[in-house]
Amino acid sequence: MIKLSKTEPRTLSGFMELLPNEQILFNQMKATIENTYQKFGFLPLDTPVIELSEVLLAKAGGETEKQIYRFNKGETDLSLRFDLTVPLSKYVAKNYGNLSFPFRRYQIGKVYRGERTQRGRFREFYQCDIDIIGDGELDIINDAELPSIIYTIFKDLGFDDFTICMNNRKILNGLFESLGQKENAVEILRIIDKIEKIGKEAVIEELNKLQVKETAIEKIMTFIEIDGTSDEKIVKLGNLGIENETYNKGIEELKQVVKNIRLFGIPENNFKVDLTIARGLDYYTGTVYETFLNQYRELGSVCSGGRYENLAEYYTDKKLPGVGISIGLTRLFYKLNELNLIKTEQKSISQVLIIPMIEDLEKPIQLATELRNQGIKTEIYLNNKKLKAKFKYADKLKIPYVIVIGEDEIATNTVKVKNMETGEETECPIGDGSIATFLN
């Protein structure tokens, strides 16, 4: 007899697989985010994982294009989506005539990037996105609503000590224009963005290497060192004496966002103006956000986003401004789990385990069906094992309640519902809804 060789079971690097207890918690986090998006009236969207390369890569270039999973099926050139924003752009341009604006959509789905894997960074990961898309224009108050959604999500996930940091790209762009550094703006922003990691002196050194004039460096450093409350920072921005239309428009937008954030009831200690936030260097055009868990800044931003002027410029001539945020759920879950900030204790989704002690399973199955119809997550132990093994199964999976049903229970039309944590047993009639009422 030929012995077949075995293939080692292994998962490709950069792809996350979880144990059931971890997957239960992951799904709960995902559901919390989705429920919040729905609570604020966002519509669901599910775009294809695979797109035509010419459509998906209409805007792509540089590092993004190098990370794309791209392949041919027959003569068709295909790619896996690398984010949820480009597919949204295509979708809105394609379905423009059938959508109501402002178009408020959420999408939670997997995206793919063939980048070098590191701890907490993946090639396949979930993104949880919302965007508000306007037709021609979109009022600035929408930029203030998104922080209230971020606030609600992280409160519902069980966090209190977090800060939603905000800035406006117009302020940064206007500053560089006024200093004659418009052509260096992207590189300067990249350097500024590293100030928390490398420190002030290293930032100045890098700006010198970029051949930025000493007077301009002084102005830039004065700018990013502005401190105080959000309102004080906005006043100080206006007092810098920078005569630039873009700069002043950015200040006014930031002032409006801060004013309206308070209308949404976000506590002062959960948001602030942060002039070092410079994300989306070639994409965002106005308000930008980054959210940090204050005691765990090493996690980086756990929710980011911002305002952009023209979502679908590569697909249509219509101007479609928008504002959006994204949560990288896979990375967030991995990091929180690694730091033991979340508890993956639930090992089963069953609320009750029915243990039949008779060969005829008609009554146990009827009871299970009745409980399921009443909204109780119910499992039947169908394998022929000793009673001790059946209880051990329930205990190992931490199923809260067990019902044993045998000849006596059928004869009296009652069962005992056992609380597996306390050992207490409660007698309930079968068929009148008493069991479901007790379990709820």
N, C-alpha and C positions, 0 to 999 in steps of 0.2 A: 504494500500500500504506500503510495507516494504521499509524503507529508508536505502540505502546502506551507510555503514560507509566509511569515506574517509581516505586515507593514506596520511600522511603529506609528501609533496614533499621536499626532502632534498638530498643533495649530500654527499657522503662518505668523511670523513676527509682525506685530503691529495691529493684530486683530484680537479683540477682547471677547473671551468666553467666561461666563460667570457660573458659580455654583447656584443651585436653586434658591438658597436663602439670600444670596446677593442679588439674583435676578428679580426676586420679589421686591426688594427694596429699590432697585433701579427702576422697576416698572411703577412703583409708588411715586418716586420722584418725577418720573415722566408724566404721570397722570396729574400730579399737583401742578406742574407747569402748564399742561394742556387745559386743565380746568380753569386756571387763572386767565389764560388767553381767551377762552370762551366766555368767561365772566365779563370781560371787557368788550365783548361783541365781535371778536375776530372770527372770520370765516375759515373753515378748513380747506387746505389745498394739498394735493399729493401729486407731484410731478414725477415723471419717469426717472429711474436711476440711470438708464442709458439714454443718451441723446446723440443726434447726428453731430459729428465733430465740428463741421463747419458752422453749425448753429451754436453749440456750446462754447466754442473757442473764438467766437467773433471778436471778443474783447481781450482774450487771454494773451499773455506774452511773458517773457522772462522766466522767473522761477515757477510761476503758476503752470505754464505750459509744460515745463520739464517734469512736473509732478503728476500730470494727468495719466490715468490708466486709459490707454488708447489702443484699439484693435480693429481688425477688419473681419467682417462676416460676409463671405462672398466678396462682392465689389463695394459693399457699404462700409464707409469709414465711421466708426462709432467711438464714443468716449463715455466713461462713468462720470457722473456729476461730481464736481469738486467743492461745491457749496450749494446753498439753496437760493441765492440771490440771482445768479445768472438764469437758472430755469424760471424764476419768477419774472424776470425781465422778458424772456421769450413768451411766457404765458400771457402777460398783460398786453403785450403788443399783438399777439395772435388773437386774443379774445376781447380786445378793446371795446368793440361794439356791443358785447353782451354783459359788460360789467357795470356796476354802479359805483360812482366815485364820490367821495374818497373810498377806495377799495382797501378794505382792512382784512388781511389774510394772516393766518398762521400756518406753519408747516413744521412738523417734527419728523425727521427722517435721517437715514444714513447718507453720508458723503464719503468720498474716497480721494486720498492723496498719497501718491507714491513717494513720500519723503522718508528721510532716514529716521528710523524709530528711536525714541528715547523713552525713559520712564515717564509715563503719563501722557505721551503723545502717540497717536495711533494713525494707521493708514485707513482704517474704517472706523467712523465715529458718528454719533448722533449729534445733529444740530437742532436747536429749538428756536425757530425764527418767527418774529412778527414784523410786519411792515404796514405802513399806511401810505397809500399811493394817491396823489392828487392828479387831477386832469388840468394841466396848465399852471395851477398854483396849489399851494397847501399852506394853510395858516400856521403860524409859529406856535400856537397853543398846542398843536399836536406833539411838538417836541417836548412839552411839559407833561403830557399824559404818559409817555413811555416810562419815565422814572417812577411814576406811581404804580405801574405794572411790575417793574423790577422790584420795587419795595414790597408789594403784595406777595410776589413769588418767594422771596427769600424769608419773609416772615412766616409764610405757610410751610416752608421747608425747615423751620425751626431756628432760624438765625435772627439775632437782634443787633449784634455789633458789626454792622457793615456800612460802607459809605459809597454812594453813587457820585462819582466825580465827573464834572462837566467842564467843557471848554467850548470855544467856537473857532472853527478853522478860519473864518474871515478875519478875526483878530490877529491870528498868527500871520496869515498871508498879507494883510495890510501892514503889519509891522515890518515885514521883510521888504515889501515894496518901498516903504518910506525910508529904509536904510540902504536902498540900492542893492539888495541881496535877493531879488526875486528869482534869479537864475539858480541861486544856491539854496532856495527855500526847502526843497525836499531833503537835501542832505543835512541842512541845519536842523530840521525837525527830527530827523533820525538821531542826530547827536543829542538834542535836548531830551528826547524820549528816553535816553539811557542815563539821565542824571541820577536817578535813585540807585542804579547799579554801580556806576563808576565814580560818582561824586562831582562836585563843582569844578575842582581844579583840572580833572581829566576832560571835562566838557570844554573848558576854556582852551586847553591844549589842542583838542581836536578841531576847534573852530579856528585856531591859529594855523593849523596845518591846511585848512581849507582856504587860507589866505583872506579870511574875513578881517576887515579893518578893526583896529583897536577900539575906536569910538563905537563901532557897530556892536562889537562884542560886549562892551560895557552896557549898551542900551539893552541888548538881549538878556544879559544876566540880571540887570535891574528889573526887567519885565518878568522873568520867571521866578524872581525872588519876592515878588509882591505877596504880602501875607495879610492876615486878618480874616474877618468873616466874609461870606460871599458878597454881601452888600458893600463892604469896605473895599474889597478887591475891585469891584466894578467901578467904584468912585475913583480909586487910584489909577485904574486903566485910563479913565477919562482925563486925569490930571497929568499924564505923561507928556502931553503936548504934541501928540502925533497927529499931524494934519493929513489924514488919508481917509477917503470915503469908505473903502472896504473895511478898514479898521473900525471906524466909528459905527458902521452898520452892524458889525459883529458885536460890539459892545451893547448896542440897543437890543439886538436879538437875545443876547445872554441875559440882559436885564429882564426882558419879557418872560423868558423861560423860568428864571428864578422866581419871579412874581407869581407866575401861574402854577409852579410846582407847589407853592404854599396853598393854593386853592384846592389842590388834590389831597391835602392833609398829610403830606410827608413830613415827619419830624425833622427839625433843623439838624440834629446830629446824624441823620442818615443821608445827607447830601451836601455837597460843597462845590464851589468853583475851584478848579485846579488847572492853572495855566500851563502845566507841563504835559497835560494830556494832548497828544498830537497824532492820534491813530488815523488809519485810512488815508495815508499821505496822498495817494493819487485817486481817491474816490470820494471821500466826504467833503462837503462844501460849506457846512454850517455847524450846528450843534454836534458835539461828539460826547460819548459817554464811556466810562469804564467803571466797573463795580468791584470793590475789594472787601474781603472779609478782614477786618482790621487786625485781628490777632494772628492772621495767617496770610500776610502779604506775599509770602513766598509762593503762594498759589497763582499769583498774577491776577489779572482781571477775570472775574467769573461770569461777567455779562457785559458785552460791549456793543457799540453801534453808533448811529448818528444820522445826520441829514445829508441827502444827496440831491442834486438839482435835476438830474435827468436819468431816470432808471433805465430806459430802454433805447438809448440813443443809437445803439448798434443794430436795432431792428425796426425803428420807425422814426419819422420826423416829428411826431407828436411829443410835446414836452410833458414828461411825467415825473414831477418831483416827488420825493418820498422821505420817510424817516423810519428807521427800523433798529431792532436789537437782536442779538443772537446769544444763546447760551450753548457752549460746547459741553453737552451733558455727559458724554463718555469720559472726557478728561476730568470734569468736575467730580463725577462719581468716584473715579479712580483715586483722585487726590484726597477727597474727603474720607474714603475708606482706608487709604494708606495711613492717614493721620488719626484714625479711630474717632473721627468726628461724627460718624454715622454708625448706627448699630444694625448689623445684619443678623438679627436674632430670629426672625420669623422663618421657619423652615417649611411650612405648609400653608396653603391658602384655605384648607378645609377648616370649617368651624366645628364640625362634628364628624366622628367616625362611627358608622353603624357596623356592629359585629354580629353577624348571624350565627346562631348556635343550632341551626336546623338545616336539613338537606333541602327542603322546599324553600326556595328564596323568594316566593311570591310576595309575602308580607313585608320582609325587609326592603325589597325593591320598591314596593308601593309606598312605604314610609319614606324612603329616600326621595322618591319622585315628589311626594307631597311637600317635603321640606324644601326641596329645590324650587318648587313652584311658589313657595312662600319667601323666596329670596335667601335661603340658608345654603351656604356652600357645604355640600354633603358628599362624603366618600363612603363607599361600602367596601369592607374587607372581604374579598371573594376567594382568597386562597385557603386551602385546608391546612391550618396550623393549630397548635394548642392555644388555649385562651391566653396564657401568659405571653406567648409570642405576639399575639394580636395587640395586647395592651402595651407591650414593649415598642411595637411599631408606632402606636399613637404617641407614646411618651417621647420617643426619639425625634419625631417630627413636630413635637409640641402642639399637637392638635388639642384644642381647649376642652372639648367634651367628647365623651364616648357613650353610645347607647348599645347595650347588649340585648338582643331579641331572640328569645327561644320559645319553647312550647308554653311555658307559664305566662310569658308576656302576651302571647297571642290569645291564650285562654281568658286572661283578665282584661285584655285590650288596654294594658298600661305598660309603660317602660320606665326604667330608672335612668335619668340623665346624670352621668357622673362628671363632675368637675375634676379634671386631671391635675390641676394645681393644688386644690384643697382636699381632694378625696371625697368631698360632700356629694351625696346622691339625692336627686329630686325626682319624685314620682310624678309622671305626667300621663294623662289619657292619650290614646292614639286616635287621630282623625278629627279632633275638634279645634286644631290650631294652637293648643296649649304648649306644645313643644317649641314651635316657632316663636311664640310670644316669649317663652322663657329664654331662649337662645338669643333673642334680640335685646 
